[in-house]
Amino acid sequence: MSEWQPIETAPRDNSMVLLYASDSEGSFWIDTGYWETYSGWYGTPPENPDWISSFDPSFIITHWMELPEPPQ
């Protein structure tokens, strides 16, 4: 399994990754997402544009991790 990496090192090629974000009140979330060149991080696969949603701007994405292998 991968370790959490600083968001500055995340792939910028539409690869789906796990993202970690937190806000100023100590709340956090972990979700899948991908980088969209013109708009930043999005929370749905690039192959399904009908479901694109950007992340809440009050949360700052600070880390990423590769997705684990799916179960067999």
N, CA, C and O atoms as a Maestro MAE file, in Angstrom:
{
 s_m_m2io_version
 :::
 2.0.0
}

f_m_ct {
 s_m_title
 :::
 protein
 m_atom[288] {
  # First column is atom index #
  i_m_mmod_type
  r_m_x_coord
  r_m_y_coord
  r_m_z_coord
  i_m_residue_number
  s_m_chain_name
  s_m_pdb_residue_name
  s_m_pdb_atom_name
  i_m_atomic_number
  :::
  1 25 0.844 -1.181 0.000 1 A "MET " " N  " 7
  2 3 0.000 0.000 0.000 1 A "MET " " CA " 6
  3 2 0.891 1.246 0.000 1 A "MET " " C  " 6
  4 15 1.948 1.264 0.631 1 A "MET " " O  " 8
  5 25 0.472 2.237 -0.682 2 A "SER " " N  " 7
  6 3 1.212 3.500 -0.753 2 A "SER " " CA " 6
  7 2 1.096 4.276 0.544 2 A "SER " " C  " 6
  8 15 0.222 4.012 1.370 2 A "SER " " O  " 8
  9 25 1.978 5.221 0.707 3 A "GLU " " N  " 7
  10 3 1.924 6.156 1.824 3 A "GLU " " CA " 6
  11 2 1.319 7.470 1.324 3 A "GLU " " C  " 6
  12 15 1.358 7.766 0.130 3 A "GLU " " O  " 8
  13 25 0.760 8.251 2.248 4 A "TRP " " N  " 7
  14 3 0.275 9.570 1.881 4 A "TRP " " CA " 6
  15 2 1.446 10.427 1.413 4 A "TRP " " C  " 6
  16 15 2.518 10.425 2.018 4 A "TRP " " O  " 8
  17 25 1.221 11.160 0.322 5 A "GLN " " N  " 7
  18 3 2.239 12.028 -0.272 5 A "GLN " " CA " 6
  19 2 1.724 13.468 -0.286 5 A "GLN " " C  " 6
  20 15 0.511 13.679 -0.318 5 A "GLN " " O  " 8
  21 25 2.609 14.455 -0.262 6 A "PRO " " N  " 7
  22 3 2.161 15.851 -0.373 6 A "PRO " " CA " 6
  23 2 1.420 16.057 -1.700 6 A "PRO " " C  " 6
  24 15 1.796 15.487 -2.725 6 A "PRO " " O  " 8
  25 25 0.381 16.864 -1.669 7 A "ILE " " N  " 7
  26 3 -0.449 17.064 -2.859 7 A "ILE " " CA " 6
  27 2 0.358 17.620 -4.030 7 A "ILE " " C  " 6
  28 15 -0.008 17.403 -5.185 7 A "ILE " " O  " 8
  29 25 1.441 18.329 -3.753 8 A "GLU " " N  " 7
  30 3 2.272 18.880 -4.834 8 A "GLU " " CA " 6
  31 2 2.892 17.793 -5.709 8 A "GLU " " C  " 6
  32 15 3.298 18.063 -6.839 8 A "GLU " " O  " 8
  33 25 2.965 16.580 -5.198 9 A "THR " " N  " 7
  34 3 3.560 15.479 -5.969 9 A "THR " " CA " 6
  35 2 2.521 14.613 -6.668 9 A "THR " " C  " 6
  36 15 2.880 13.622 -7.303 9 A "THR " " O  " 8
  37 25 1.250 14.963 -6.566 10 A "ALA " " N  " 7
  38 3 0.176 14.156 -7.161 10 A "ALA " " CA " 6
  39 2 0.231 14.191 -8.691 10 A "ALA " " C  " 6
  40 15 0.652 15.190 -9.275 10 A "ALA " " O  " 8
  41 25 -0.194 13.106 -9.337 11 A "PRO " " N  " 7
  42 3 -0.224 13.088 -10.802 11 A "PRO " " CA " 6
  43 2 -1.233 14.094 -11.347 11 A "PRO " " C  " 6
  44 15 -2.289 14.319 -10.757 11 A "PRO " " O  " 8
  45 25 -0.894 14.679 -12.457 12 A "ARG " " N  " 7
  46 3 -1.772 15.668 -13.100 12 A "ARG " " CA " 6
  47 2 -2.192 15.168 -14.490 12 A "ARG " " C  " 6
  48 15 -2.251 15.938 -15.449 12 A "ARG " " O  " 8
  49 25 -2.482 13.865 -14.575 13 A "ASP " " N  " 7
  50 3 -2.803 13.252 -15.870 13 A "ASP " " CA " 6
  51 2 -4.168 12.566 -15.893 13 A "ASP " " C  " 6
  52 15 -4.363 11.606 -16.639 13 A "ASP " " O  " 8
  53 25 -5.111 13.045 -15.089 14 A "ASN " " N  " 7
  54 3 -6.458 12.470 -14.965 14 A "ASN " " CA " 6
  55 2 -6.481 11.111 -14.277 14 A "ASN " " C  " 6
  56 15 -7.489 10.408 -14.355 14 A "ASN " " O  " 8
  57 25 -5.391 10.718 -13.600 15 A "SER " " N  " 7
  58 3 -5.376 9.474 -12.839 15 A "SER " " CA " 6
  59 2 -6.236 9.643 -11.591 15 A "SER " " C  " 6
  60 15 -6.145 10.662 -10.905 15 A "SER " " O  " 8
  61 25 -7.067 8.650 -11.296 16 A "MET " " N  " 7
  62 3 -7.844 8.667 -10.069 16 A "MET " " CA " 6
  63 2 -6.923 8.331 -8.901 16 A "MET " " C  " 6
  64 15 -6.129 7.394 -8.982 16 A "MET " " O  " 8
  65 25 -7.027 9.095 -7.818 17 A "VAL " " N  " 7
  66 3 -6.227 8.892 -6.617 17 A "VAL " " CA " 6
  67 2 -7.116 9.121 -5.397 17 A "VAL " " C  " 6
  68 15 -8.224 9.644 -5.518 17 A "VAL " " O  " 8
  69 25 -6.625 8.727 -4.221 18 A "LEU " " N  " 7
  70 3 -7.280 9.096 -2.971 18 A "LEU " " CA " 6
  71 2 -6.778 10.473 -2.570 18 A "LEU " " C  " 6
  72 15 -5.591 10.770 -2.701 18 A "LEU " " O  " 8
  73 25 -7.682 11.312 -2.084 19 A "LEU " " N  " 7
  74 3 -7.327 12.661 -1.661 19 A "LEU " " CA " 6
  75 2 -7.694 12.846 -0.196 19 A "LEU " " C  " 6
  76 15 -8.728 12.363 0.264 19 A "LEU " " O  " 8
  77 25 -6.831 13.552 0.529 20 A "TYR " " N  " 7
  78 3 -7.090 13.898 1.924 20 A "TYR " " CA " 6
  79 2 -7.191 15.408 2.014 20 A "TYR " " C  " 6
  80 15 -6.324 16.127 1.517 20 A "TYR " " O  " 8
  81 25 -8.257 15.891 2.652 21 A "ALA " " N  " 7
  82 3 -8.448 17.334 2.816 21 A "ALA " " CA " 6
  83 2 -8.939 17.622 4.232 21 A "ALA " " C  " 6
  84 15 -9.572 16.779 4.867 21 A "ALA " " O  " 8
  85 25 -8.641 18.813 4.710 22 A "SER " " N  " 7
  86 3 -9.131 19.228 6.019 22 A "SER " " CA " 6
  87 2 -9.530 20.697 5.962 22 A "SER " " C  " 6
  88 15 -9.176 21.424 5.034 22 A "SER " " O  " 8
  89 25 -10.284 21.114 6.990 23 A "ASP " " N  " 7
  90 3 -10.674 22.520 7.066 23 A "ASP " " CA " 6
  91 2 -10.116 23.144 8.347 23 A "ASP " " C  " 6
  92 15 -9.430 22.472 9.118 23 A "ASP " " O  " 8
  93 25 -10.403 24.400 8.569 24 A "SER " " N  " 7
  94 3 -9.844 25.118 9.719 24 A "SER " " CA " 6
  95 2 -10.456 24.681 11.043 24 A "SER " " C  " 6
  96 15 -9.933 25.021 12.104 24 A "SER " " O  " 8
  97 25 -11.562 23.930 10.998 25 A "GLU " " N  " 7
  98 3 -12.220 23.486 12.223 25 A "GLU " " CA " 6
  99 2 -11.799 22.077 12.641 25 A "GLU " " C  " 6
  100 15 -12.316 21.546 13.624 25 A "GLU " " O  " 8
  101 25 -10.880 21.474 11.917 26 A "GLY " " N  " 7
  102 3 -10.402 20.143 12.257 26 A "GLY " " CA " 6
  103 2 -11.162 19.006 11.599 26 A "GLY " " C  " 6
  104 15 -10.845 17.840 11.837 26 A "GLY " " O  " 8
  105 25 -12.154 19.313 10.780 27 A "SER " " N  " 7
  106 3 -12.860 18.273 10.029 27 A "SER " " CA " 6
  107 2 -11.981 17.826 8.869 27 A "SER " " C  " 6
  108 15 -11.143 18.590 8.392 27 A "SER " " O  " 8
  109 25 -12.170 16.589 8.414 28 A "PHE " " N  " 7
  110 3 -11.421 16.109 7.259 28 A "PHE " " CA " 6
  111 2 -12.280 15.162 6.449 28 A "PHE " " C  " 6
  112 15 -13.307 14.679 6.925 28 A "PHE " " O  " 8
  113 25 -11.860 14.898 5.232 29 A "TRP " " N  " 7
  114 3 -12.470 13.857 4.403 29 A "TRP " " CA " 6
  115 2 -11.420 13.225 3.542 29 A "TRP " " C  " 6
  116 15 -10.377 13.809 3.248 29 A "TRP " " O  " 8
  117 25 -11.729 11.996 3.140 30 A "ILE " " N  " 7
  118 3 -10.903 11.232 2.205 30 A "ILE " " CA " 6
  119 2 -11.834 10.800 1.095 30 A "ILE " " C  " 6
  120 15 -12.893 10.229 1.354 30 A "ILE " " O  " 8
  121 25 -11.447 11.068 -0.138 31 A "ASP " " N  " 7
  122 3 -12.307 10.747 -1.278 31 A "ASP " " CA " 6
  123 2 -11.434 10.478 -2.493 31 A "ASP " " C  " 6
  124 15 -10.249 10.811 -2.503 31 A "ASP " " O  " 8
  125 25 -12.019 9.879 -3.504 32 A "THR " " N  " 7
  126 3 -11.303 9.727 -4.762 32 A "THR " " CA " 6
  127 2 -11.451 11.005 -5.569 32 A "THR " " C  " 6
  128 15 -12.429 11.737 -5.418 32 A "THR " " O  " 8
  129 25 -10.482 11.264 -6.418 33 A "GLY " " N  " 7
  130 3 -10.545 12.438 -7.262 33 A "GLY " " CA " 6
  131 2 -9.471 12.391 -8.332 33 A "GLY " " C  " 6
  132 15 -8.640 11.483 -8.362 33 A "GLY " " O  " 8
  133 25 -9.501 13.375 -9.203 34 A "TYR " " N  " 7
  134 3 -8.508 13.491 -10.281 34 A "TYR " " CA " 6
  135 2 -8.298 14.971 -10.573 34 A "TYR " " C  " 6
  136 15 -9.152 15.806 -10.273 34 A "TYR " " O  " 8
  137 25 -7.159 15.277 -11.156 35 A "TRP " " N  " 7
  138 3 -6.807 16.652 -11.509 35 A "TRP " " CA " 6
  139 2 -7.328 16.984 -12.888 35 A "TRP " " C  " 6
  140 15 -7.086 16.237 -13.836 35 A "TRP " " O  " 8
  141 25 -8.037 18.085 -13.020 36 A "GLU " " N  " 7
  142 3 -8.519 18.595 -14.297 36 A "GLU " " CA " 6
  143 2 -7.707 19.841 -14.602 36 A "GLU " " C  " 6
  144 15 -7.746 20.802 -13.834 36 A "GLU " " O  " 8
  145 25 -6.988 19.845 -15.684 37 A "THR " " N  " 7
  146 3 -6.007 20.880 -16.004 37 A "THR " " CA " 6
  147 2 -6.513 22.306 -15.839 37 A "THR " " C  " 6
  148 15 -5.788 23.155 -15.321 37 A "THR " " O  " 8
  149 25 -7.719 22.585 -16.258 38 A "TYR " " N  " 7
  150 3 -8.196 23.966 -16.251 38 A "TYR " " CA " 6
  151 2 -8.967 24.346 -14.996 38 A "TYR " " C  " 6
  152 15 -9.232 25.527 -14.770 38 A "TYR " " O  " 8
  153 25 -9.338 23.350 -14.165 39 A "SER " " N  " 7
  154 3 -10.205 23.662 -13.028 39 A "SER " " CA " 6
  155 2 -9.743 23.145 -11.678 39 A "SER " " C  " 6
  156 15 -10.299 23.545 -10.655 39 A "SER " " O  " 8
  157 25 -8.754 22.277 -11.639 40 A "GLY " " N  " 7
  158 3 -8.287 21.755 -10.361 40 A "GLY " " CA " 6
  159 2 -8.806 20.358 -10.068 40 A "GLY " " C  " 6
  160 15 -9.057 19.575 -10.985 40 A "GLY " " O  " 8
  161 25 -8.966 20.048 -8.785 41 A "TRP " " N  " 7
  162 3 -9.362 18.704 -8.354 41 A "TRP " " CA " 6
  163 2 -10.863 18.491 -8.466 41 A "TRP " " C  " 6
  164 15 -11.658 19.354 -8.094 41 A "TRP " " O  " 8
  165 25 -11.235 17.328 -8.985 42 A "TYR " " N  " 7
  166 3 -12.635 16.919 -9.104 42 A "TYR " " CA " 6
  167 2 -12.817 15.560 -8.470 42 A "TYR " " C  " 6
  168 15 -11.868 14.786 -8.340 42 A "TYR " " O  " 8
  169 25 -14.072 15.273 -8.069 43 A "GLY " " N  " 7
  170 3 -14.332 14.062 -7.316 43 A "GLY " " CA " 6
  171 2 -15.000 12.935 -8.063 43 A "GLY " " C  " 6
  172 15 -15.585 12.054 -7.432 43 A "GLY " " O  " 8
  173 25 -14.939 12.925 -9.360 44 A "THR " " N  " 7
  174 3 -15.516 11.823 -10.113 44 A "THR " " CA " 6
  175 2 -14.602 11.446 -11.266 44 A "THR " " C  " 6
  176 15 -13.758 12.244 -11.675 44 A "THR " " O  " 8
  177 25 -14.760 10.245 -11.792 45 A "PRO " " N  " 7
  178 3 -13.894 9.812 -12.893 45 A "PRO " " CA " 6
  179 2 -14.050 10.685 -14.141 45 A "PRO " " C  " 6
  180 15 -15.164 11.100 -14.463 45 A "PRO " " O  " 8
  181 25 -12.966 10.966 -14.840 46 A "PRO " " N  " 7
  182 3 -13.053 11.800 -16.046 46 A "PRO " " CA " 6
  183 2 -13.885 11.151 -17.144 46 A "PRO " " C  " 6
  184 15 -14.381 11.851 -18.027 46 A "PRO " " O  " 8
  185 25 -14.052 9.827 -17.113 47 A "GLU " " N  " 7
  186 3 -14.857 9.163 -18.145 47 A "GLU " " CA " 6
  187 2 -16.360 9.300 -17.891 47 A "GLU " " C  " 6
  188 15 -17.154 8.828 -18.704 47 A "GLU " " O  " 8
  189 25 -16.775 9.934 -16.785 48 A "ASN " " N  " 7
  190 3 -18.182 10.122 -16.479 48 A "ASN " " CA " 6
  191 2 -18.462 11.602 -16.214 48 A "ASN " " C  " 6
  192 15 -18.740 11.968 -15.072 48 A "ASN " " O  " 8
  193 25 -18.397 12.464 -17.236 49 A "PRO " " N  " 7
  194 3 -18.496 13.912 -17.031 49 A "PRO " " CA " 6
  195 2 -19.845 14.374 -16.498 49 A "PRO " " C  " 6
  196 15 -19.937 15.489 -15.985 49 A "PRO " " O  " 8
  197 25 -20.898 13.561 -16.597 50 A "ASP " " N  " 7
  198 3 -22.201 13.971 -16.082 50 A "ASP " " CA " 6
  199 2 -22.213 14.067 -14.564 50 A "ASP " " C  " 6
  200 15 -23.111 14.685 -13.991 50 A "ASP " " O  " 8
  201 25 -21.218 13.458 -13.897 51 A "TRP " " N  " 7
  202 3 -21.199 13.426 -12.443 51 A "TRP " " CA " 6
  203 2 -20.081 14.282 -11.854 51 A "TRP " " C  " 6
  204 15 -19.779 14.145 -10.669 51 A "TRP " " O  " 8
  205 25 -19.470 15.140 -12.623 52 A "ILE " " N  " 7
  206 3 -18.356 15.962 -12.130 52 A "ILE " " CA " 6
  207 2 -18.828 16.883 -11.002 52 A "ILE " " C  " 6
  208 15 -19.864 17.539 -11.104 52 A "ILE " " O  " 8
  209 25 -18.046 16.912 -9.936 53 A "SER " " N  " 7
  210 3 -18.309 17.866 -8.855 53 A "SER " " CA " 6
  211 2 -16.983 18.342 -8.294 53 A "SER " " C  " 6
  212 15 -16.093 17.539 -8.010 53 A "SER " " O  " 8
  213 25 -16.856 19.634 -8.137 54 A "SER " " N  " 7
  214 3 -15.637 20.154 -7.538 54 A "SER " " CA " 6
  215 2 -15.751 20.041 -6.018 54 A "SER " " C  " 6
  216 15 -16.850 19.874 -5.490 54 A "SER " " O  " 8
  217 25 -14.624 20.131 -5.315 55 A "PHE " " N  " 7
  218 3 -14.615 19.972 -3.873 55 A "PHE " " CA " 6
  219 2 -14.942 21.280 -3.171 55 A "PHE " " C  " 6
  220 15 -14.679 22.362 -3.695 55 A "PHE " " O  " 8
  221 25 -15.512 21.168 -1.989 56 A "ASP " " N  " 7
  222 3 -15.857 22.311 -1.147 56 A "ASP " " CA " 6
  223 2 -14.612 23.168 -0.923 56 A "ASP " " C  " 6
  224 15 -13.608 22.664 -0.420 56 A "ASP " " O  " 8
  225 25 -14.654 24.444 -1.284 57 A "PRO " " N  " 7
  226 3 -13.461 25.295 -1.166 57 A "PRO " " CA " 6
  227 2 -13.021 25.558 0.278 57 A "PRO " " C  " 6
  228 15 -11.903 26.025 0.495 57 A "PRO " " O  " 8
  229 25 -13.875 25.269 1.273 58 A "SER " " N  " 7
  230 3 -13.448 25.469 2.661 58 A "SER " " CA " 6
  231 2 -12.484 24.370 3.119 58 A "SER " " C  " 6
  232 15 -11.838 24.497 4.159 58 A "SER " " O  " 8
  233 25 -12.392 23.286 2.330 59 A "PHE " " N  " 7
  234 3 -11.444 22.218 2.624 59 A "PHE " " CA " 6
  235 2 -10.205 22.387 1.757 59 A "PHE " " C  " 6
  236 15 -10.308 22.710 0.574 59 A "PHE " " O  " 8
  237 25 -9.048 22.171 2.343 60 A "ILE " " N  " 7
  238 3 -7.786 22.271 1.611 60 A "ILE " " CA " 6
  239 2 -7.260 20.851 1.396 60 A "ILE " " C  " 6
  240 15 -7.049 20.107 2.354 60 A "ILE " " O  " 8
  241 25 -7.052 20.485 0.137 61 A "ILE " " N  " 7
  242 3 -6.493 19.172 -0.180 61 A "ILE " " CA " 6
  243 2 -4.994 19.241 0.051 61 A "ILE " " C  " 6
  244 15 -4.298 20.041 -0.574 61 A "ILE " " O  " 8
  245 25 -4.499 18.398 0.952 62 A "THR " " N  " 7
  246 3 -3.088 18.470 1.336 62 A "THR " " CA " 6
  247 2 -2.285 17.234 0.967 62 A "THR " " C  " 6
  248 15 -1.063 17.312 0.842 62 A "THR " " O  " 8
  249 25 -2.951 16.083 0.789 63 A "HIS " " N  " 7
  250 3 -2.227 14.837 0.535 63 A "HIS " " CA " 6
  251 2 -2.993 13.955 -0.448 63 A "HIS " " C  " 6
  252 15 -4.196 14.117 -0.652 63 A "HIS " " O  " 8
  253 25 -2.275 13.038 -1.039 64 A "TRP " " N  " 7
  254 3 -2.861 12.081 -1.974 64 A "TRP " " CA " 6
  255 2 -2.190 10.723 -1.775 64 A "TRP " " C  " 6
  256 15 -1.126 10.618 -1.166 64 A "TRP " " O  " 8
  257 25 -2.851 9.678 -2.311 65 A "MET " " N  " 7
  258 3 -2.323 8.320 -2.260 65 A "MET " " CA " 6
  259 2 -2.868 7.557 -3.468 65 A "MET " " C  " 6
  260 15 -3.994 7.796 -3.904 65 A "MET " " O  " 8
  261 25 -2.067 6.644 -4.002 66 A "GLU " " N  " 7
  262 3 -2.544 5.802 -5.101 66 A "GLU " " CA " 6
  263 2 -3.710 4.951 -4.626 66 A "GLU " " C  " 6
  264 15 -3.773 4.570 -3.457 66 A "GLU " " O  " 8
  265 25 -4.634 4.653 -5.536 67 A "LEU " " N  " 7
  266 3 -5.738 3.759 -5.205 67 A "LEU " " CA " 6
  267 2 -5.218 2.347 -4.996 67 A "LEU " " C  " 6
  268 15 -4.307 1.921 -5.706 67 A "LEU " " O  " 8
  269 25 -5.771 1.611 -4.041 68 A "PRO " " N  " 7
  270 3 -5.344 0.219 -3.855 68 A "PRO " " CA " 6
  271 2 -5.880 -0.651 -4.997 68 A "PRO " " C  " 6
  272 15 -6.786 -0.242 -5.722 68 A "PRO " " O  " 8
  273 25 -5.328 -1.822 -5.146 69 A "GLU " " N  " 7
  274 3 -5.840 -2.774 -6.134 69 A "GLU " " CA " 6
  275 2 -7.241 -3.208 -5.716 69 A "GLU " " C  " 6
  276 15 -7.488 -3.394 -4.525 69 A "GLU " " O  " 8
  277 25 -8.166 -3.376 -6.667 70 A "PRO " " N  " 7
  278 3 -9.512 -3.830 -6.317 70 A "PRO " " CA " 6
  279 2 -9.488 -5.301 -5.872 70 A "PRO " " C  " 6
  280 15 -8.565 -6.043 -6.211 70 A "PRO " " O  " 8
  281 25 -10.505 -5.711 -5.116 71 A "PRO " " N  " 7
  282 3 -10.558 -7.113 -4.693 71 A "PRO " " CA " 6
  283 2 -10.697 -8.040 -5.898 71 A "PRO " " C  " 6
  284 15 -11.235 -7.662 -6.939 71 A "PRO " " O  " 8
  285 25 -10.206 -9.242 -5.730 72 A "GLN " " N  " 7
  286 3 -10.310 -10.245 -6.820 72 A "GLN " " CA " 6
  287 2 -11.589 -11.045 -6.693 72 A "GLN " " C  " 6
  288 15 -11.849 -11.927 -7.511 72 A "GLN " " O  " 8
  :::
 }
 m_bond[287] {
  # First column is bond index #
  i_m_from
  i_m_to
  i_m_order
  :::
  1 1 2 1
  2 2 3 1
  3 3 4 2
  4 3 5 1
  5 5 6 1
  6 6 7 1
  7 7 8 2
  8 7 9 1
  9 9 10 1
  10 10 11 1
  11 11 12 2
  12 11 13 1
  13 13 14 1
  14 14 15 1
  15 15 16 2
  16 15 17 1
  17 17 18 1
  18 18 19 1
  19 19 20 2
  20 19 21 1
  21 21 22 1
  22 22 23 1
  23 23 24 2
  24 23 25 1
  25 25 26 1
  26 26 27 1
  27 27 28 2
  28 27 29 1
  29 29 30 1
  30 30 31 1
  31 31 32 2
  32 31 33 1
  33 33 34 1
  34 34 35 1
  35 35 36 2
  36 35 37 1
  37 37 38 1
  38 38 39 1
  39 39 40 2
  40 39 41 1
  41 41 42 1
  42 42 43 1
  43 43 44 2
  44 43 45 1
  45 45 46 1
  46 46 47 1
  47 47 48 2
  48 47 49 1
  49 49 50 1
  50 50 51 1
  51 51 52 2
  52 51 53 1
  53 53 54 1
  54 54 55 1
  55 55 56 2
  56 55 57 1
  57 57 58 1
  58 58 59 1
  59 59 60 2
  60 59 61 1
  61 61 62 1
  62 62 63 1
  63 63 64 2
  64 63 65 1
  65 65 66 1
  66 66 67 1
  67 67 68 2
  68 67 69 1
  69 69 70 1
  70 70 71 1
  71 71 72 2
  72 71 73 1
  73 73 74 1
  74 74 75 1
  75 75 76 2
  76 75 77 1
  77 77 78 1
  78 78 79 1
  79 79 80 2
  80 79 81 1
  81 81 82 1
  82 82 83 1
  83 83 84 2
  84 83 85 1
  85 85 86 1
  86 86 87 1
  87 87 88 2
  88 87 89 1
  89 89 90 1
  90 90 91 1
  91 91 92 2
  92 91 93 1
  93 93 94 1
  94 94 95 1
  95 95 96 2
  96 95 97 1
  97 97 98 1
  98 98 99 1
  99 99 100 2
  100 99 101 1
  101 101 102 1
  102 102 103 1
  103 103 104 2
  104 103 105 1
  105 105 106 1
  106 106 107 1
  107 107 108 2
  108 107 109 1
  109 109 110 1
  110 110 111 1
  111 111 112 2
  112 111 113 1
  113 113 114 1
  114 114 115 1
  115 115 116 2
  116 115 117 1
  117 117 118 1
  118 118 119 1
  119 119 120 2
  120 119 121 1
  121 121 122 1
  122 122 123 1
  123 123 124 2
  124 123 125 1
  125 125 126 1
  126 126 127 1
  127 127 128 2
  128 127 129 1
  129 129 130 1
  130 130 131 1
  131 131 132 2
  132 131 133 1
  133 133 134 1
  134 134 135 1
  135 135 136 2
  136 135 137 1
  137 137 138 1
  138 138 139 1
  139 139 140 2
  140 139 141 1
  141 141 142 1
  142 142 143 1
  143 143 144 2
  144 143 145 1
  145 145 146 1
  146 146 147 1
  147 147 148 2
  148 147 149 1
  149 149 150 1
  150 150 151 1
  151 151 152 2
  152 151 153 1
  153 153 154 1
  154 154 155 1
  155 155 156 2
  156 155 157 1
  157 157 158 1
  158 158 159 1
  159 159 160 2
  160 159 161 1
  161 161 162 1
  162 162 163 1
  163 163 164 2
  164 163 165 1
  165 165 166 1
  166 166 167 1
  167 167 168 2
  168 167 169 1
  169 169 170 1
  170 170 171 1
  171 171 172 2
  172 171 173 1
  173 173 174 1
  174 174 175 1
  175 175 176 2
  176 175 177 1
  177 177 178 1
  178 178 179 1
  179 179 180 2
  180 179 181 1
  181 181 182 1
  182 182 183 1
  183 183 184 2
  184 183 185 1
  185 185 186 1
  186 186 187 1
  187 187 188 2
  188 187 189 1
  189 189 190 1
  190 190 191 1
  191 191 192 2
  192 191 193 1
  193 193 194 1
  194 194 195 1
  195 195 196 2
  196 195 197 1
  197 197 198 1
  198 198 199 1
  199 199 200 2
  200 199 201 1
  201 201 202 1
  202 202 203 1
  203 203 204 2
  204 203 205 1
  205 205 206 1
  206 206 207 1
  207 207 208 2
  208 207 209 1
  209 209 210 1
  210 210 211 1
  211 211 212 2
  212 211 213 1
  213 213 214 1
  214 214 215 1
  215 215 216 2
  216 215 217 1
  217 217 218 1
  218 218 219 1
  219 219 220 2
  220 219 221 1
  221 221 222 1
  222 222 223 1
  223 223 224 2
  224 223 225 1
  225 225 226 1
  226 226 227 1
  227 227 228 2
  228 227 229 1
  229 229 230 1
  230 230 231 1
  231 231 232 2
  232 231 233 1
  233 233 234 1
  234 234 235 1
  235 235 236 2
  236 235 237 1
  237 237 238 1
  238 238 239 1
  239 239 240 2
  240 239 241 1
  241 241 242 1
  242 242 243 1
  243 243 244 2
  244 243 245 1
  245 245 246 1
  246 246 247 1
  247 247 248 2
  248 247 249 1
  249 249 250 1
  250 250 251 1
  251 251 252 2
  252 251 253 1
  253 253 254 1
  254 254 255 1
  255 255 256 2
  256 255 257 1
  257 257 258 1
  258 258 259 1
  259 259 260 2
  260 259 261 1
  261 261 262 1
  262 262 263 1
  263 263 264 2
  264 263 265 1
  265 265 266 1
  266 266 267 1
  267 267 268 2
  268 267 269 1
  269 269 270 1
  270 270 271 1
  271 271 272 2
  272 271 273 1
  273 273 274 1
  274 274 275 1
  275 275 276 2
  276 275 277 1
  277 277 278 1
  278 278 279 1
  279 279 280 2
  280 279 281 1
  281 281 282 1
  282 282 283 1
  283 283 284 2
  284 283 285 1
  285 285 286 1
  286 286 287 1
  287 287 288 2
  :::
 }
}
